[in-house]
């Protein structure tokens, strides 16, 4: 009998499931890998683009600051030259000097004002109208600096609150030339509230800052204006030591600002010719706001795709399971006798081919047994097909109970059954068949008044023998058993 396995449906749910898991897992891995890469790339690109913006803004602020202090220095120099050219005249009363200072004030849009200090520290305005209340500023560093050889000359002082106007300003002082009477110091005061208006429109909104510091770390100015930090020093901070205090210019990220605790991107540069550092900052949170929005939307989309992928994968798995169940059910129907539930001829042929190969490979015995119910046609004729069907089911159940797990039982059709006894010779097979016949004879079959008997024919497989030849010999042995009067067993003993 030719071995046929092409129609056998092998269940492979594990392989199919692993394939689906692999596809879904690979998709999710690629998806989230893309999300991670894109998020990193856009964040880096955003920060790089803003670094360029901050550096450009810092350059512009640096030039504005340098020009402002240069203008103040120039104004002081012009005032000093006038005093040197007009010795013996009181600058505070001289019309020429008053016009000069007023012109300088107007040219700076009233941002810079020239004032004088006498040798004893008395403050004098221009014009000096002989104010009754005299203000002494001998304790101010811009005054004291001109009497110290180390600091004498152009001196940028710490911001102070004016004792006349009550406003914050940055004094820039120089020594007065000889011949100016009792005037010892000239200084230009840059009012911070006016400076704040200039830089407020330029800073990056909403939390960016523009700051001017002295090279010793002292805050000279900051926009947005915060008077509490003006005059304070950040020279002790790592930010200053690692960056502003040691490098003429640069760009860095500060995880925590020493002023407001925000994470900031900082571009800075020292002001040429002046002991100043200009710093322009932007809040990292502000810079990355659009990135966070885009990343959030991307993550949301990726989560949606992930959920859909998992859902579709689950649906696919369920569909595959149902298809597999349908295929297995089809296989069961193809291999199972629908009446008795045991194997049919197809399954029996397949099993016999396998057992012959196994017997040949391992030199084991194999015996085929044909069973036939005696007078079964009479059962159908006398008691009806329902009783006949019940009889077949009970006989099949009895035969199945008597065999081992390694043996096989099947119905060929009608009242014929075949049992394959593995690793069993004829002698042992005959003993087992007799027990099986006795068990069948002992059955109580509803609707059948008398016991049912069966006849059996046995044949042991011969090396090299085909499945068809083995079954043919077993069938012939059954024929002889039935010819001898039925309810009997016949074994083919031919060599």
ABEGO torsion letter per residue (X at the ends): XBBBAAABBBBBAAAAAAAAAAAAAAAAAAAAAAAAAAAAAAAAAAAAAAAAAAAAAAAAAAAAAAAAAAAAAAAAAAAAAAAAABBGBBAAABAAAAAAAAAAAAAAGGABBBBBBBAAGBBBBOBBAGBABBBBAAABAAAAAAABAAABEBBBBBBBBBAAAGBBBBBBBBBBBBGAEABABBBBBBBAAAAAAAAAAABBOAABBBBBBBAAGBBABBOBBBAAABGBBAAABAAAAABAAABABEBBBBABBAAAGBBBBBBBBBBBGBBBBBBBBBBAAAAAAAAAAAAAAAAAAAAAAAAAAAAAAAAAAAAAAAAAAAAAAAAAAAABBAAAGBBBAAAAAAAAAAAAAAAAAAGBBBBBBBBBBBGAAAAAAAAEAAAAAAAAAAAAAAAAAABBAABBBBBAEEABBBBBBBGBBAAAAAAAAAAAAAAAAABBBBGBABBBBBBBBBBBBBBGBBAAAAAAAAAAAAAAAAAAGEGBBBBBABX
